[in-house]
Amino acid sequence: MLKFQKTAATVTCHVTPTSVFFSNNGGMCSSPAFALFKTSIHSRVSNAKSHPRTTNTPNNFSLEITNLEDALHLFNSMIETQPLPSVVRFNQLFGKIVRMKHYSTVISLYNQMGVLGIVPDLYTFNILINCFTHLSNMSSSLSVLGKLIKFGYEPDTVTMTTLIKGFFVEGKPAEAAKCFRKMTEAGCRSNMITYSTLVNCFCKMGNTNAAIDLLERMEEEFGQPNIIVYSTVIDCLCKDGLFFGALNIFSEMTRRGIIPNVVTYNSLIHGACKIGQWNEARRLLNKMISQKITPDLITFSILIDKLCKEGLVVDAMKVFSQMTSQGVVPDVVTYSSLIHGACKSGEWKEGARLLSEMVGQNITPNVQTFNILIDTVCKEGLFADAMILFSEMTGKGIVPDVVTYTTLIHGACMIGQWNEATRLLNEMVGQKVIPNVKTFNVLVDALCKEGMVGDARGVVETMVQKGIKPDVVTYNSLLDGYCLRGEIVEAEKLFDIMSDNGCEANVVSYNTLINGYCRNKSIGEALRLFRELCSKGLNPNVVTYSTIVGGLCKVGRTQDAHELLKKMQACSQLPNCQTYNILLDGLCKNGKLEEAMALFQEMKEKKLHLNIVSYTTLIGGMCKAGNVAAAKKLFCSLSDKGLQPNVRTYNVMIKGLIDGSLVDEALNLHREMEEKSCSPDSSTYNLMIQALIRNNKTSRAVQFADEMVKKGFSADSSTFSLFVDLVSKGELDPSLQPLAEKLVTRSKTS
């Protein structure tokens, strides 16, 4: 007896518990579908008409047919023969046509057979039931069952097994259960095929417990199940994430002497990969090889795909090398997985190399392969390269789909090429590729991020005209666009329109509008919306809390922000480093350095990953409080903590040194910054120039200004004003005058 701890997984689709299959008093409601069967099955033998199988010598018709045309020709020959061949010959022909999957043809030929007066037998009816079952027409299957009984035949195991499978295919497990129960009540003995069918159906439905119950029942009635049944159950368990349960059944199976095959191992390897048990997957691969079971393309592809999805591309490439060394030829799926893995790891050039390699191996990439690469290249801002890939793709006769065009449109929008985005949209429509809501959402979102909300509204109107309903993503993009422009009233109107148009706001919608209020310092409205969000049963997330914490800090309510942080933790919503950084920044900007230091210590104690933002914020707070020495000490300790100062960190420290009248140290730090390959930005140059001018180091200031202009940066208003004063007062060395005038001119035009 198999021993396995069943799971308590909920069975969906109103699946009848498996006890119905094994109980004579399952308490199931009656169904018209089985009314005739119910009244007739118990009078099986006594009321049966006698329809003995014909014993006439069959006519000499060849059944060596290879296609439907041959079958139809043979049928026509048979019905033109006198005397007509027996029903057995017709059954044989129908069986051939069924194997070719021409189910409707069999039904049509059966009707012709009936017109000719050829009496069907049990086998004919079973074939007919099977055809209707494959056509998902169970009502007709049951009609044939009724006719079968009226003709005096007894439904046999084949009849009931076919009906059970049909009910499962139509998603009617309760009817399948009733069919099984009626069959057993009537004494119609099920066989291994019946149980195998049930096991397979339950597994496809995800009802693992039922499948295991049947596996145990099979052992009781027929002895040990075969490898197919075991593999089916193992696969079902693995797909449900119950890998170790599958491993238990695998162990029981092998203990009984049943030899696993490549299908069994593939299921187990897939199950191990699904739950991240890479070592176990490797062990299974090595075990199957040691048992002389040759891994196939599926085996290796499963491993490669899962490793790539986990970002373990190096390991995936090792498996790929093992695969090719064993003579297993990769296919488009294998290469697509590797390309996806390389792109996901930011190695799009490696992805392109793999694409070239697969083409060189005469493996034709499909649209999904190109879509993966095009998407990655677009996200890197390399739209021109993406278009080259697109041209290569179409040149190979691969038809781009909605994903391809949507990705390219997004890529064009990312670099502000609106005309190109429009051209691609028009080309897409011209190629009969219908844009979907995601296509339009890409355009709407990009336009809104650029502040072009009016144009975005025009895109929404176009999508509505084309019968595409805007979804919550569409509305959220528009909300964000209005909030970025500070048009809170318009955002509020849109928020109300969403509900009127049958699109309920989600947490992102609320977060977006809350952020708009916080940016506008309307903290009261932000808190009102926060309460509304909670009252509607939506769960505020870390973004919600972080936004409001930032909003409270902006209006100086740091104590309330700290209290909200505590409330957030009480609601089992753990703040992340970004949430703490927002509060830390608020405390520092509001001059509450001691509280900031205490919060920083709390972050350490909670073992949060203190990043460069955390340290930069605290350094800025120390400088603002006039404690430049402490700021310098903390800045110098960054390398010991494994952190590299970024341009923002340098700017904060430089400003602190300048404010502390330590201009020479600021100059040294600027030099160090460049030596450590951290390029100064516009803020760095403006800080240094202003400090140098105020300290009467005008020649050095002009040199910095010249360098700034050459790097494409412009003077801010303060720097501009200082230079205007210098030029107008004639306080510059004549040789430096042209440089200063050049800077003033550039600043006016920028």
C-alpha positions, 0 to 999 in steps of 0.5 A, spaced: 500 500 500 502 506 498 503 511 504 503 518 502 501 524 506 495 528 502 495 535 502 489 539 504 489 543 497 483 546 496 480 543 489 476 548 485 471 547 479 466 544 484 470 538 484 466 532 487 470 529 493 473 522 491 469 519 496 464 519 491 467 514 486 468 509 492 462 509 495 455 506 494 451 512 497 455 518 495 448 522 496 449 525 489 443 528 486 440 525 480 441 528 473 437 527 466 443 525 463 443 518 466 435 517 467 435 512 462 441 509 464 439 508 471 432 505 469 435 500 464 442 498 467 439 494 472 435 490 467 442 488 464 441 481 461 434 479 462 431 485 458 436 485 453 435 484 446 439 478 442 443 482 437 449 476 436 455 479 432 454 477 425 459 471 423 458 471 415 465 471 412 467 478 411 468 481 404 475 482 401 476 489 403 483 492 404 483 496 410 490 499 408 488 506 408 493 512 409 488 518 409 481 520 409 480 520 402 482 512 402 477 511 407 472 515 404 473 511 397 473 504 401 466 506 405 463 508 398 466 501 395 463 497 401 456 500 401 455 499 394 457 491 395 451 486 395 450 483 400 453 489 404 459 487 409 458 486 416 458 491 421 464 489 424 468 491 417 464 498 418 467 498 425 474 497 423 474 502 418 471 507 423 476 505 428 481 507 422 478 514 421 478 515 429 485 514 429 486 520 424 482 524 428 476 525 423 471 525 428 465 528 425 466 524 418 465 518 422 459 521 425 456 522 418 458 515 415 455 512 421 448 516 419 449 513 412 450 506 415 443 507 418 440 509 412 442 503 409 439 498 414 446 496 417 445 495 425 450 498 429 453 493 435 456 495 441 463 497 438 459 502 433 456 505 439 462 506 443 466 509 437 460 514 436 460 516 443 468 517 443 467 521 437 462 526 440 466 526 446 472 528 442 468 534 439 466 536 447 459 534 445 457 530 451 449 531 450 450 527 444 454 522 447 449 521 452 444 520 447 448 515 443 448 511 450 441 511 451 440 508 444 445 503 446 441 501 451 435 501 447 438 496 442 439 491 448 446 492 449 450 493 456 454 499 457 461 496 458 468 498 461 470 502 454 463 505 454 464 508 461 471 510 461 470 514 454 464 517 458 468 519 464 473 522 460 468 526 456 465 529 462 472 531 465 474 534 458 468 538 459 469 540 466 464 536 469 467 532 474 461 531 478 458 527 472 464 523 471 463 521 478 456 519 477 458 515 471 463 511 475 459 510 481 453 507 476 458 503 473 461 500 479 454 499 482 451 496 476 457 491 476 461 493 470 468 492 472 473 498 471 479 496 469 486 499 469 485 503 463 479 506 467 483 508 473 488 511 469 483 515 465 481 518 472 488 519 475 490 523 468 483 527 469 484 528 476 491 530 475 490 535 469 485 538 474 490 539 479 486 534 484 492 531 487 489 528 493 484 524 488 489 522 484 493 519 490 486 515 492 485 512 486 493 510 485 492 506 492 485 503 489 488 501 483 494 497 487 488 494 491 484 491 485 489 490 480 496 490 483 501 495 482 500 501 477 504 501 471 509 507 469 505 511 466 500 512 472 506 513 476 509 518 472 502 522 471 501 522 479 509 524 480 508 530 474 501 532 478 505 533 484 511 536 481 506 541 478 503 543 485 510 544 488 509 538 492 516 535 489 518 531 496 511 528 495 513 526 488 520 523 490 516 519 496 512 516 490 518 515 486 522 511 491 516 507 492 515 506 485 522 504 484 522 499 490 516 495 487 521 494 481 518 499 476 523 502 472 522 510 471 523 512 464 525 519 461 518 522 462 518 520 470 525 524 471 523 530 467 517 531 471 522 530 477 527 535 475 522 540 473 519 539 480 526 540 483 527 546 479 520 549 480 522 550 488 529 552 487 532 545 489 538 546 484 542 540 487 536 535 487 535 537 480 543 535 478 542 529 482 536 527 479 540 528 472 546 524 474 542 519 477 538 518 470 544 518 466 547 513 471 541 508 470 542 509 462 536 513 461 538 518 456 536 525 458 532 528 452 531 535 449 526 536 454 530 534 460 536 539 458 531 545 456 527 544 463 534 545 467 536 551 462 529 555 462 529 554 470 536 556 471 535 562 466 529 565 470 533 565 476 538 569 473 543 563 474 546 564 467 553 561 468 550 554 470 545 554 465 550 555 460 554 549 463 548 545 462 547 547 455 555 545 454 553 538 457 547 537 453 551 539 446 557 534 448 552 528 449 549 530 442 542 532 444 541 538 439 538 544 442 531 547 439 528 554 438 526 553 446 532 552 448 536 558 445 530 562 447 531 561 454 538 562 454 537 569 450 532 571 455 537 569 461 542 573 458 538 579 457 535 578 464 542 579 466 543 585 462 548 581 457 544 583 451 550 582 447 551 575 449 543 574 447 545 577 440 551 572 440 546 566 442 541 569 436 547 568 431 549 562 433 542 559 433 541 561 426 548 558 424 546 552 427 540 552 422 535 553 428 530 558 426 528 563 431 521 565 432 517 571 434 518 570 441 526 569 441 526 576 437 521 579 442 526 578 448 532 581 445 528 587 442 525 588 449 532 588 452 535 593 447 529 598 448 530 598 455 537 599 454 535 606 450 538 603 444 532 604 439 536 604 433 539 597 435 532 594 436 530 597 429 536 593 426 533 587 430 526 588 427 529 589 420 533 582 421 527 579 424 522 581 418 527 579 413 527 572 415 520 572 414 518 572 421 511 576 422 512 581 428 506 581 433 503 585 438 508 584 443 514 586 438 510 593 436 508 595 443 515 593 445 518 598 439 513 603 440 515 603 448 523 604 446 521 610 441 517 613 447 523 612 452 528 616 447 522 621 445 521 619 438 514 621 438 514 621 430 517 614 430 512 611 435 506 614 431 509 611 425 510 604 428 503 604 430 500 606 423 505 601 420 502 596 426 495 597 424 497 597 416 500 590 417 493 588 420 496 587 427 491 590 432 494 594 438 491 592 444 490 596 451 498 595 453 500 598 446 496 604 448 498 604 455 505 604 453 503 611 449 499 614 454 504 613 460 510 615 456 506 622 454 504 623 461 511 622 464 513 627 459 508 632 461 504 631 455 497 629 458 493 633 453 496 628 448 495 622 452 488 624 453 487 624 445 491 617 445 485 614 450 480 617 446 483 614 440 483 607 443 476 608 445 474 609 438 477 603 436 473 599 441 479 598 446 476 599 453 481 603 458 483 599 464 486 601 471 493 602 468 491 607 463 487 611 468 493 611 473 498 613 468 493 619 466 493 620 474 500 620 474 501 625 469 496 630 472 500 630 479 507 631 475 504 637 472 501 639 479 494 639 476 491 636 482 484 638 480 484 635 474 487 628 477 481 628 482 476 629 477 479 623 473 479 619 479 472 620 480 471 618 472 474 612 473 469 609 478 463 612 473 466 608 467 466 601 471 474 601 473 475 601 480 481 604 483 487 600 486 492 601 491 497 604 485 491 609 483 491 611 491 498 612 491 499 616 485 493 621 488 496 621 495 503 622 492 500 628 488 497 631 494 504 630 498 508 634 492 503 639 493 503 639 501 496 638 501 497 633 507 490 633 510 487 631 503 493 625 502 491 623 509 483 623 507 485 619 501 489 614 505 483 613 510 478 612 504 483 607 501 483 603 508 475 603 508 475 600 501 478 594 503 485 595 500 491 594 503 496 600 503 503 598 501 510 600 503 509 605 497 503 608 500 506 609 507 513 611 504 509 617 500 505 619 506 511 619 511 515 624 506 509 628 505 508 629 513 516 631 513 515 636 507 510 640 512 515 639 518 510 634 521 516 629 523 513 626 529 507 624 526 511 621 520 515 617 526 508 615 529 506 613 522 512 608 521 510 605 528 503 604 525 506 601 519 510 596 523 504 594 527 500 593 521 505 587 519 507 592 513 515 592 514 518 598 512 524 598 507 530 602 507 527 607 502 522 608 507 527 609 513 531 614 508 525 618 507 524 619 514 531 620 515 531 625 510 525 629 513 529 629 520 535 632 517 532 637 513 528 639 519 534 640 523 533 634 528 539 631 527 539 627 534 533 624 532 536 622 525 542 619 529 537 615 533 533 613 527 540 611 523 542 607 529 535 603 529 536 602 522 542 598 524 539 594 529 534 592 524 539 590 520 537 594 514 541 594 508 544 601 509 546 604 502 549 610 500 543 614 500 542 613 507 549 615 509 549 621 504 543 623 507 546 623 514 552 626 512 548 632 509 544 632 516 551 633 519 553 638 515 547 642 515 547 642 523 554 645 522 558 638 525 562 638 518 568 634 522 563 628 524 560 629 517 568 628 514 569 622 519 563 619 516 564 620 509 571 617 510 569 611 513 564 609 507 570 605 503 571 601 510 563 599 509 564 597 502 560 603 499 562 607 494 560 615 494 556 617 488 556 624 485 550 626 490 555 624 496 560 628 493 556 634 492 553 634 499 560 633 502 563 639 498 557 643 500 558 642 507 566 644 506 564 650 503 559 652 508 564 651 513 569 655 509 573 649 507 574 651 500 581 648 499 578 642 502 572 642 497 577 643 491 581 637 494 575 633 494 573 635 487 580 632 485 579 626 489 572 625 486 575 625 478 581 621 480 576 616 483 572 616 476 566 619 479 564 625 474 562 631 477 555 634 474 552 641 474 551 641 481 558 640 483 561 645 478 556 650 480 557 649 487 565 650 486 564 656 482 560 660 487 565 658 492 571 660 488 568 667 486 565 668 493 573 667 495 575 672 490 578 666 486 575 668 480 581 666 475 580 659 478 572 660 477 572 661 470 577 655 469 571 651 472 566 655 468 570 653 462 570 646 463 563 646 465 561 649 459 565 644 455 562 638 458 555 641 456 553 643 463 550 650 464 550 655 470 544 655 475 541 662 476 546 664 482 552 662 478 549 666 472 548 672 477 555 672 480 558 672 473 554 678 470 556 682 476 563 680 475 563 682 467 558 688 469 563 691 474 569 689 470 572 685 475 575 680 471 582 679 468 581 681 461 584 675 458 578 671 462 573 676 460 571 672 453 570 666 457 566 669 462 562 672 457 561 665 453 558 662 460 553 668 460 551 667 453 550 660 454 546 660 460 541 665 457 540 661 451 539 654 455 
